[in-house]
Amino acid sequence: MIISNKPVQYLLVSLLALTSSINFASTPVDTVSVKHETVESTEASHSASSHGESVGHEIEKEFNASDLINSHIGDSHDFHIADWDGHPVSFSLPVILWTNSGLEIFSSAKFHHDNSGEHLVDINGQKLVRYKEIIFYAEKFEEMTADQRDNGAFAFDARPLDFSITKNVFSMLMSAIILFFLFFAVARSYKKNPNAPKGLAGFLEPLVTFVRDEIAVPNIGTKKAGKYMPYLLTIFFFIWINNLIGLIPFFPFSSNLTGNIYFTFVMAFITFIVTTLSGNKSYWGHIFNTPGVPVWLAPIMIPVEIIGMLTKPFALMIRLFANITAGHIIILSLVSLIFIFKSIAVGPVAGAFVLFMSVLEMLVAALQAYVFTLLSALFIGQAVEEHDHH
């Protein structure tokens, strides 16, 4: 197998073009301390205040576990790295919008970490605001109700089309690059040493043979398994790498790509397309002319079979999304217990459970990649299987 070096060159040029539009931001607008205005005590029971002294109280904002969890499992236009001296430090990503005036590209740092729709950004005369990671036209945003704002992803008349490099998109590109270089290195290793593999090739070969011998061949068949091996290997390693990336809690990782239902929808939809296009006469015959079923039942059976075609990718989508998201929510909930109880005694207990869940999530990361690949192979196998009718 010979791989050209041109794709590598194109990939490096694209990566440099992308990184040139990324800025590092540390803007002190996001964190606001709320202070009680000074009041003069007039109650006689407090003798210390009899001198007419005014006392200032700083109110600590109540911890909200839901906000913490939603901010971590959701997508965003920047990576929040840390807080320094009360100011957020983040890695800003490029915002790419198709507005009423055409294409606009700028850094997400212009929003100054505001995600509540209060900070206005002027881009070539257009006023934009960001609310829960959705960018709106400011004048349209002011006219929307609270419910409309919360469902703003579908308010296409009130916002520009967003093609931004968000945290999930950045993670997806990074995992694709990792996957490309992994297998490019393996291909070069086999080219130089066609005998026993060593190094990275030696590590990946058992995984590749596992996908072939335990997933592809049993479900698709020996004759046709090789045709679908590139797709099955791609989704297995792509999902697995992204699952592992989501478990690393610091930049440039920490995204929740496989816990995003849009991503799992696209992955399941690709499997649906591959399955549909691979269907043979026997497959379509079972859908539109089910063997052994009376003709008068056809108006009932055909819709049922078509629904069955759609429920398969739907199950793929929901299974991956729900399992990955649930794992992140459990870990973040355990961390939140420390702030909810405000007790150091909770720390070791919560930390032990977080460590246990993190190790379990590493197993789930591989398991979910395996299950998605297995079911994809099963659905493809059903489409290409030859049925003998006697």
N, C-alpha and C positions, 0 to 999 in steps of 0.2 A: 504493500500500500504506500503510495507516494503522495505527500501533502505539499502543496505549493507554499512558498513563503509570502506570497502577495497578500493573502488574507491577514497575516500577522501584521504586515506593514500598514494596511488599511485600518486595522483595529487600533494600532498604536496612535495613528494620526487622529482617529475619531476620539480616542481617550484624551489626547492632549487638547483637542478642541473643546471637549467637555470640561476638563479641569480648569481651563483658562477662564471659564465663566463662573467659577465657584469662588465665593468670597468668604472670608472668616469675619464673623461679626461678634461684637461684644458690646451691645447697646444697652444702657441702663434704663430702659423705659418699661420693661416688662414687669418688674417687681415694684409693688406699691405698698408701703407700710401705712396702715390705718391707725390713726391716733385719736384717742379720746380728747376732746377739747377740755382745757383745764377748767375745773369747777371749784367753787368755794364751798366748803362744808359749813352747814349751819346747824347741825344737830348738836345738842348740848351733851349727849352721851359720849362724844369723842372730844376729850379735853385737849388732845394734841393739836386739834384744828382751831382752837379758840383764839389763836393769834391772827386768824384771817389769812392763813397761808393757802395758796392754790396748789393743788396736787395734779400732776399729769399722769395719766394711765395709758400705756400702750396695749392695744387690744390685739391679741394674736388671732390671726384668721383661723377659723375652725377647719380642721383637716377633713377633707372629703375624699374617701377612698374611691368613689365612682369616677371622680375627675382624674385621679391618678391613673386608674386602670384604663380608662378610655383614651387618655393621652398617650399611653404606652402601646396599646394594641392598635391604635389608629394610625393613619398616614399623616405626614406633615411635610411642609416645604423646607424644613431645616432639621438638622440634628442638634438636639439639646445636649451639650457635653457636660456642663457643670454650672454651678453658681459661684461667683467670686465676689466677695464683699457685697452681697446682696444683688449683684448684677448677673444676669444670665449670660453664659458664654456658649455660643452655638456655631455650627458650621452651616452657612447659608447655601442653599441650592438655587439654581437658575429657575426663574418663573418664565414660562413660555405661554403666551396667551394669544388667541385669535379674537381680537376685539372688533368693535364697529369701525375702527379706523385701520384695521389690518393687523399684521403680526407685531407683537410687542415682546421683547425679551429684556428682563432686568433681574437683579438679585432680590431674593426674598428678604434680605436685610432691610430693604426699604420699608417693610411693614413694622420694623422696630419691635418684633416679637409680639405684636398685638394680634390677638385672635378673637376679639370680641366685637369687631366692627366699628371701633372708635377712631382708629388712626387712619387718616386719609392719605392716599398715595396718588400723586399727580404724575401720570405718564402721558406725555405729549397732549396735555389738555384734558385727559380723561381721569376722572376721580374714581379710585378703586378702594375698596375696603376688604378685609379678610375676616370671616366669621366661621369659626369651627373648621378651619382649613379650607374653606370654600371662598373664592374671590368673587365679589359682586361689584356691579356698578353702584357707586355711592347713592345716586339719586333713586335708583330702583330699590336699593336696600332699605332706604328710609320709608318707603311706601309699604313694605312687607310686614305682615303680622309675625308674631313669635313662632307660630306653627309653620308658616311659610319659610321662615329663616332656618328652622331646624330641618326642614325638608328641601333645603336650597339646592341640593345636588340635581334636582329635577326641575328647577326654575330656570330653564334655558334662556328665557327672555330677559332675566335679571342679571345674568352673569356671562362673561366671555367664555369661549371654549378653552379649557385648560389642558395644555400638553406639557405641563411642567415636569422637570426632573425631581420628583418628590423622593422621600426617603425610601419608599418601596421600589420605585423605579431605579433609583441608585443601587439598591441592593440587588435587584434583578440583573442589572447590567454587570455588576461586580461578580455575581455568581456565574453569569454566562462567560465572562472572561476567565474566571477560575476553571470552569469546566472545559473551555477551549484549550487552555494551556496544559491542563492535566492530560487530556487525551492526545494533544499534539506531542507532548513529551513521551507518552507511552508509544505512540506510533514511531517516533524517532528511535526509541529504545529497541523496538522489535526490528526496525530496519537495520540497525547496527548489529544486533545480537538476536538472530532468529531462533536460537536455542532456548534454554531456560531463562525466563525473565528475571531481572534484578531490579532492586530499588523500587521506584514508584510503580513500574510495570508489574513487579512481583506482588505488590500490595493490591493493585486493581484487578489483576487477572482472575483471582478467585471470585470477585464480585461480578465480573463480566460473565464468567462461566456459570455462576449461580443464576443470573438473570436468564441466560440461555437455557440451561438444563432444568431449572426448577420452575420457571415462569413461562418462557416462550414455547419451548418444545411440547410440554404437557398440554398446553391450552390451545395452541395453534397447529401443532403438528410438525413433524420433522421437515417435510418438504417445503412448507411455507414460512417456517419460523424465521429463517434468515432474512427474508424480505422485510420483516417488521422489527428486527433486532435494533437497528439504529434508532427508531422511535422509542422503543421500550427502554433502551439504555439511556437515552436523553432524558426522558421524564423521570426515571428512577434516580439518576444522579442529580438532576436539576432540583427536584423536590427535596431530596436528602440534604444537599448543600444548603438550600434556603432554610430548611428546618433547623439546621445547626447554626446558621448565621443568626436566626432569631433568638437563639439561646444565649448569645454573647451580649452582655448588657452594656457595652460601651462602643463608642465611635471607632471605626466606621460601620459597625454592625448594628445590632439592637433593633432592626426592623422586623416587622411581622408580616412578611410577604405572603407566606402560605396560610396565614390566618386572615387574609383579605379575601372576601367572597368574590370580588371581581376577578382576582387572579385565579382562584379555583374554578370559577365559571369558564374562563378562557381555556384552562387546561382540560376540563371536562368536555368543552365544546370541540376541541381539537380531536380528542378521542372519538367523539360522536361523528365527526366528519370522516376520520380515517375508517371507522367501522362502517359507515353508510356507503362510502365509495368502494369499500372492499367487498360488499355484499354480493354474493353470487345468485344465480337463479333459484337455487334451493332456499336461500335465506329469504328472498322476496316472495317466493311462493308460499312459505310458511306464514307470511304476514298477510298477504292478500288472498290466499287460497289455502287455508289451513287444512292439512290432510286429515281425513276422518271426520270432518265437521260438515253437517248438512248445509246445503246452499242457502237455505232460508235464514241461517244464523250468521251469514256473512255481514249483514249490516251491523251486527253487534260485535262480531269477532274482529273485524278490520279496525274499528276505532280502538278496541282494547289492545290489539297488537301495536298500533301506532303509539298509544300512550305508554306501552311497555318499552318502546324504543326510546322515548323521552325520559322515562324515569331512571334509566340506567345512568346516563351522564349526570342527571340530577343527584342521584345517590353518591356518585363520585365527588361532585362539587361540595355537597353538604358534609360528607364524612371527613374530608381533609380539612375543610374550614372549621368545623366544630371541634375536632380533636385538638388541633393546634391552638385555637383560640382558648379553649377550656384550660389547657395547660398553662398558658400565660396568665389567665385570670386567677387561677389557683395560686400560682407563685406570688403574683402581685398582691393578692388578698392576704397571704401569710405575712408579707412584708408590712402591709398596712396595719396589721394587728399591733405592731410596736408603737405606731403613732396614735392609734385609737385608744389603747390602754394607757399610754404615756408612762410606762413602767419598764425599768431596765430588766425586771425579772422575766418579762415576756420575750426579750431579745434572744436568749439562748434557745428557748423552745421553738420560737418562730424560725430562727436560723437553722435549727436542725431539720425542721420540716421543709424549709426552702431547699436545703442541700439534698434531701431525699427526693423531692419533686424534680429538682434539676437533673439528677442522675436518671430518674424515671423518664424525664422528657427526652433525654438523649436516646433512650431505647425507643420511645414513641416516634422520634424523628426518623429513625430507620424503618420502623414498623409501618408508618403511614406511607412512606415512599414505596415500600414493598407492596402494601395493599393496593395503592393506586395503580401501580404497574401490573399487579396480578389481575385486577379486575379489568383493566384496559385490554390485557392479553386475552382474557376470557371472552370479552365482548367481541373482539376481533375474531377470535377462534369460532364463535358462533356464526359470524357472518361469512367466513370462508369455508366452513365445514361442508363436506359433501354428504348428503343424505341419500341413503338407498331405500327406495320404497318398493315393497313386495306386494 
